[in-house]
Amino acid sequence: MAENIRLAVRGILTHKMRSFLTMLGVIIGIASIIAIVSTIQGTNWQIMENLIGAGDNCVSVTLMQGEDSYYMDMGIPAGVSVPDEELRETIRSLDGVSDAAFFTSRSYADGITAGKNSLEWGAVRGIDSHYLSTLGYEIYRGRPFVESDYNGNSKVMLLDESAARSLFPAENPLGGTVEISGEPFTVVGLVRKSDSFQPVINNIGDYYTYAQNDSGTIFITEAAWPICYRYDEPVNCEVRAERTEDMSRVGRDAAEQMNTLITGNDSISYQAEDLLQKARDKQALSASTNNLLIWVAAIALLVGGIGVMNIMLVSVTERTSEIGLKKALGARKGRILSQFLTESVVLTSTGGILGVIAGIILAEVISKMTETPVAISIPAILLGVGVSMAIGICFGILPAKKAADLDPIEALRRE
């Protein structure tokens, strides 16, 4: 085998240009597949990260009416209780749940002012003591809510960065007063997400899919919520899964527990937002196009394989006398077969390796030009090299068999 490989390498180096042109189809095919697969995996990763975020693994369990969110502006629905501490602890102790938070909300609140400044279409959350840690918020100025804030009805609030800029554009927000529906609250702290993740927005479809409320969010305690709004409003839930792959199951389990709060009202239910399924659905939308591109690249491999078979047939014709001499000296049929088959495999494998290198470079160039993320796939690289070897075997077997079947006397007669 080592001798066959040495002879194959020598043959490639002897006819460098011919060998390179023969390998070109394989190089282009493998490079195309590597680049396409890398782009597909990079896009899938971006879709997953855009929907799930930078690893926070949080699932929203919200009150829904059919397929639409139930907004409290429509009135408090009948038959929905407020979760007691026992139910909250039950959800926090579910398998795969690292923490859970409960909150009331207004997604697009009005009547939020600080002096002459107002917060248009901002969000208000009435949160429990687990909310900030569950959602990954940190206090970067001021203080968090303390136990007395949660136990009483202290009129204090936290602002995120967007709300702070809107309400206090030219002054320090800490200690400032913000009115919600005419009720004054004191700003005691400023919060932001502990990670810097932002969804990548490439088009208007991505904006509507991934964009969050960027007008700003105000946080007050759940105890202070009735000061501005109503008593005993239904709450929503955020659960943080220990692992990303557990998010769907954790969301379903939490929703099942939350639905025990609903009695005698079949028109509404708590539902978990299945971000994993959303990501899979969006990935599936481009699957047909991606598969088509891979098949086009496979055609290039097929053409490359035909080129290899053609050049190997030429090589057999050129070396007919050599084959006849070897057979006359006692070389068996299997030895001739393995020699030419090895030469074919070495030729296509070299093309496969060069194709992998070209594919990685091509993927990076595509990423720079189109700002599309890429993720180099090790399995795709191994598969590419394996496919190139398989092409050498499949398209080299006919020339190798032709060489092995030559009659030594007839072969020696040929010039």
C-alpha positions in Angstrom: 0.0 0.0 0.0 2.8 2.4 0.9 4.5 1.7 -2.4 1.2 2.3 -4.3 0.7 5.7 -2.5 4.3 6.7 -3.3 3.8 5.8 -7.0 0.5 7.8 -7.0 2.1 10.9 -5.5 4.9 10.7 -8.0 2.4 10.4 -10.8 0.5 13.5 -9.6 3.8 15.5 -9.3 4.9 14.4 -12.7 1.8 15.8 -14.3 1.0 18.7 -12.0 -1.2 20.8 -14.3 -3.2 17.8 -15.5 -3.6 16.5 -12.0 -4.8 19.9 -10.7 -7.3 20.3 -13.5 -8.6 16.8 -12.8 -9.0 17.6 -9.1 -10.6 21.0 -9.8 -14.1 19.5 -10.0 -13.7 17.8 -6.7 -12.1 21.0 -5.1 -15.1 23.1 -6.3 -17.7 20.6 -5.2 -16.2 20.1 -1.7 -15.5 23.8 -1.2 -19.1 24.6 -2.2 -20.5 22.1 0.3 -18.3 23.2 3.1 -19.2 26.9 2.5 -22.9 26.2 2.2 -23.0 24.0 5.3 -21.0 26.5 7.3 -23.3 29.3 6.3 -26.4 27.2 7.1 -25.1 26.3 10.6 -24.1 29.9 11.2 -27.6 31.1 10.2 -29.3 28.5 12.4 -27.1 29.5 15.3 -28.0 33.1 14.8 -31.7 32.3 14.6 -31.5 30.3 17.8 -29.5 33.0 19.7 -31.8 35.8 18.4 -34.9 34.0 19.8 -33.4 32.6 23.0 -30.8 35.2 23.7 -27.3 34.8 25.0 -28.0 31.7 27.1 -30.5 33.1 29.6 -32.9 30.1 28.9 -35.9 32.0 30.0 -39.4 31.0 29.0 -42.4 33.3 29.2 -45.7 31.8 30.5 -48.4 34.3 29.8 -52.2 34.5 29.9 -53.6 33.9 26.4 -57.0 34.2 24.8 -56.9 31.7 22.0 -53.7 32.5 20.1 -53.4 36.1 21.3 -52.1 37.6 24.5 -54.6 38.7 27.0 -54.2 42.4 27.9 -55.4 43.6 31.2 -56.8 46.7 29.5 -59.6 44.4 28.4 -60.6 44.0 32.1 -59.7 41.3 34.7 -60.9 38.0 33.3 -63.2 35.9 35.4 -62.1 32.7 37.1 -58.3 33.5 37.3 -56.8 33.4 40.8 -53.5 34.9 42.0 -50.8 32.3 42.7 -50.1 31.7 46.4 -46.6 31.1 47.8 -47.1 27.3 47.6 -47.7 27.3 43.9 -44.8 29.6 43.3 -42.5 27.3 45.1 -43.9 24.3 43.3 -43.0 25.9 39.9 -39.5 26.8 41.2 -39.0 23.2 42.2 -40.0 21.7 38.9 -37.4 19.5 37.2 -35.1 21.5 35.1 -36.1 24.9 36.5 -33.3 27.0 38.1 -35.6 29.9 39.1 -39.0 31.4 38.4 -40.4 34.9 38.7 -44.0 36.2 38.8 -45.1 39.6 37.7 -48.0 41.8 36.5 -47.5 44.0 33.5 -48.7 46.7 31.1 -46.8 46.3 27.9 -47.7 49.7 26.4 -48.5 52.0 29.4 -49.4 55.6 29.2 -49.5 58.3 31.8 -45.9 57.9 32.8 -44.2 61.3 33.4 -41.2 62.9 35.1 -41.7 66.7 35.0 -42.1 67.7 31.4 -40.8 64.4 30.1 -43.0 61.4 29.4 -42.4 57.7 28.5 -44.4 56.9 25.4 -45.4 53.3 25.0 -43.2 52.1 27.8 -43.7 49.0 29.8 -44.5 48.7 33.5 -43.8 45.5 35.5 -44.9 44.7 39.0 -42.3 42.2 40.0 -41.5 39.8 42.8 -38.1 39.3 44.5 -37.0 36.7 42.0 -37.6 38.7 38.9 -34.3 40.5 38.4 -32.1 37.5 39.0 -34.3 35.2 36.9 -34.3 37.5 33.9 -30.6 38.4 34.3 -30.9 42.0 35.3 -28.2 43.8 37.4 -28.2 47.0 39.3 -25.6 49.3 37.9 -26.5 52.4 39.8 -28.5 52.9 43.1 -30.0 50.0 45.0 -32.3 47.1 44.3 -35.7 46.6 46.0 -35.3 45.5 49.6 -37.5 43.2 51.7 -39.5 46.1 53.2 -40.3 47.3 49.6 -41.8 43.9 48.8 -43.6 43.5 52.1 -45.1 47.0 52.1 -46.4 49.3 49.5 -43.4 51.5 49.2 -43.7 53.8 46.2 -40.2 53.2 44.8 -39.2 52.1 41.3 -36.3 50.9 39.1 -35.7 52.1 35.6 -33.9 50.4 32.7 -31.5 52.4 30.5 -34.1 53.4 27.9 -36.6 54.6 30.4 -33.9 56.5 32.3 -32.8 58.3 29.1 -36.4 59.2 28.1 -37.6 60.4 31.5 -34.3 62.1 32.7 -32.4 63.0 29.6 -30.3 65.7 31.2 -30.2 64.8 35.0 -29.4 62.0 37.4 -32.5 59.8 37.6 -31.6 58.6 41.2 -33.9 60.2 43.7 -36.1 61.6 40.9 -39.9 61.3 40.9 -41.8 59.5 38.2 -45.6 59.6 38.1 -47.6 56.6 37.0 -51.3 57.5 36.4 -50.8 60.5 38.8 -49.1 58.4 41.6 -45.5 59.6 42.4 -42.8 57.0 42.7 -39.1 57.6 43.7 -36.4 56.2 41.5 -34.0 54.2 43.7 -32.0 52.2 41.1 -31.1 51.7 37.5 -31.0 48.2 35.9 -29.7 46.6 32.8 -29.3 43.1 31.5 -26.1 41.5 32.8 -25.1 40.4 29.3 -24.8 42.7 26.2 -26.7 40.5 23.8 -28.7 42.2 21.1 -30.6 40.3 18.3 -29.1 40.7 14.9 -31.6 42.6 12.7 -30.9 42.0 9.0 -34.3 42.9 7.5 -37.8 44.1 8.4 -38.9 40.5 9.1 -36.1 40.1 11.7 -37.2 43.4 13.3 -40.8 42.2 13.8 -39.6 38.8 15.0 -36.8 39.8 17.3 -37.2 43.5 18.3 -38.3 44.0 21.9 -40.0 47.0 23.5 -37.2 49.6 23.2 -39.2 52.5 24.7 -38.1 51.5 28.1 -39.4 49.5 31.1 -40.2 50.6 34.7 -40.2 48.1 37.5 -42.2 48.5 40.7 -42.9 45.9 43.4 -45.9 43.6 43.1 -47.0 45.0 46.4 -47.2 48.5 45.0 -49.0 47.4 41.8 -52.6 48.1 43.1 -51.6 51.7 43.8 -51.5 52.4 40.1 -53.7 49.6 38.7 -56.0 47.0 40.2 -56.0 44.4 43.0 -55.8 40.7 42.2 -54.8 41.1 38.6 -53.7 37.8 37.0 -49.9 37.4 36.9 -47.6 36.0 34.3 -44.5 33.9 34.9 -41.0 33.7 33.7 -39.1 30.4 34.2 -35.4 29.9 33.7 -34.4 26.5 32.5 -31.2 24.9 33.6 -30.4 23.9 30.0 -31.4 25.3 26.7 -32.7 21.9 25.5 -35.1 21.8 28.5 -36.8 25.1 27.7 -39.8 23.6 25.9 -40.5 21.0 28.6 -40.0 23.4 31.4 -42.3 25.9 29.8 -45.1 23.3 29.4 -44.7 22.1 32.9 -44.9 25.6 34.3 -47.9 26.4 32.1 -49.7 23.3 33.4 -49.2 24.5 37.0 -50.3 28.0 36.2 -53.5 26.7 34.6 -54.6 25.3 38.0 -55.4 29.0 38.8 -58.1 29.1 36.1 -61.6 27.8 36.9 -64.8 28.1 34.9 -63.3 30.0 32.0 -62.5 28.0 28.9 -61.7 31.0 26.7 -58.3 31.7 28.3 -55.3 29.7 29.4 -51.7 30.1 30.4 -49.4 29.1 27.5 -45.6 28.9 27.3 -43.8 30.6 24.5 -41.9 27.7 22.8 -38.8 29.5 21.5 -37.1 26.3 20.6 -40.0 25.4 18.3 -40.0 28.9 16.9 -36.3 28.6 16.1 -36.8 25.2 14.5 -39.7 26.5 12.4 -37.6 29.5 11.1 -34.7 27.1 10.3 -37.1 24.8 8.4 -38.2 27.7 6.2 -34.9 27.9 4.5 -34.3 24.1 4.5 -35.5 23.5 0.9 -33.3 26.3 -0.5 -30.3 25.0 1.4 -30.9 21.5 0.3 -31.1 22.7 -3.3 -27.8 24.5 -3.0 -26.2 21.3 -1.6 -27.5 19.3 -4.5 -26.1 21.8 -6.9 -22.7 21.4 -5.2 -23.1 17.6 -5.4 -23.5 17.9 -9.2 -20.1 19.6 -9.2 -18.7 16.6 -7.3 -20.3 14.3 -9.9 -18.7 16.2 -12.7 -15.4 16.1 -10.8 -15.7 12.3 -10.4 -16.3 11.9 -14.1 -13.2 13.9 -14.8 -11.2 11.7 -12.5 -12.5 8.6 -14.3 -11.7 10.1 -17.7 -8.1 11.0 -16.7 -7.5 7.6 -15.1 -8.7 5.9 -18.4 -6.2 8.1 -20.2 -3.5 7.0 -17.7 -4.3 3.3 -18.3 -3.9 3.9 -22.1 -0.7 5.7 -21.7 0.8 3.0 -19.4 -0.4 0.0 -21.3 3.2 -1.2 -21.9 4.1 -0.7 -18.3 1.1 -2.8 -17.2 2.0 -5.5 -19.7 5.5 -5.6 -18.4 4.4 -5.9 -14.8 2.0 -8.7 -15.6 4.7 -10.5 -17.6 7.0 -10.3 -14.5 4.3 -11.9 -12.4 2.3 -9.0 -11.0 -1.2 -10.4 -10.1 -4.4 -8.8 -11.2 -5.2 -7.6 -7.6 -1.8 -5.8 -7.5 -2.5 -3.8 -10.7 -6.1 -3.1 -9.5 -4.9 -1.7 -6.2 -2.2 0.4 -7.8 -4.6 2.3 -10.1 -7.3 2.4 -7.4 -4.9 3.9 -4.9 -3.8 6.5 -7.5 -7.4 7.5 -8.1 -8.1 7.8 -4.3 -4.9 9.8 -3.7 -5.9 12.1 -6.5 -9.4 12.8 -5.2 -8.4 12.9 -1.5 -5.8 15.6 -2.3 -8.6 17.4 -4.1 -10.9 16.9 -1.1 -8.3 18.4 1.3 -7.7 21.4 -1.0 -11.5 21.7 -1.3 -11.9 21.8 2.5 -9.3 24.6 2.8 -10.9 26.5 -0.1 -14.4 26.0 1.5 -13.3 27.4 4.9 -11.7 30.5 3.1 -14.9 30.9 1.0 -17.1 30.7 4.0 -15.1 33.4 5.7 -15.2 35.6 2.6 -19.0 35.2 2.4 -19.3 36.1 6.0 -17.3 39.3 5.6 -19.1 40.3 2.4 -22.7 39.6 3.5 -22.3 39.9 7.3 -23.8 36.4 7.5 -22.5 34.4 10.4 -20.7 31.1 9.6 -19.9 28.1 11.8 -17.3 25.8 10.4 -18.6 22.3 10.8 -16.1 19.6 11.7 -18.4 16.8 10.7 -18.9 18.5 7.3 -15.1 18.6 6.9 -14.7 15.0 7.7 -17.6 14.1 5.5 -16.0 16.2 2.6 -12.7 14.3 2.8 -14.6 11.0 3.1 -16.8 11.8 0.1 -13.7 12.7 -2.0 -12.1 9.3 -1.1 -15.4 7.6 -2.0 -15.4 9.4 -5.4 -11.9 8.1 -6.0 -13.0 4.5 -5.3 -16.3 4.7 -7.3 -14.9 6.5 -10.3 -11.5 4.8 -10.2 -12.8 1.2 -10.1 -13.5 1.1 -13.9 -10.1 2.3 -15.1 -8.4 0.1 -12.4 -10.4 -2.9 -13.6 -9.6 -2.1 -17.2 -5.9 -2.0 -16.3 -6.1 -5.3 -14.3 -7.9 -7.1 -17.1 -5.3 -6.2 -19.8 -3.8 -9.2 -21.6 0.0 -9.0 -21.0 1.0 -10.1 -24.5 -1.4 -7.6 -26.1 -0.2 -4.9 -23.7 3.4 -5.5 -24.6 2.7 -5.2 -28.3 1.3 -1.7 -27.9 3.5 1.4 -28.3 
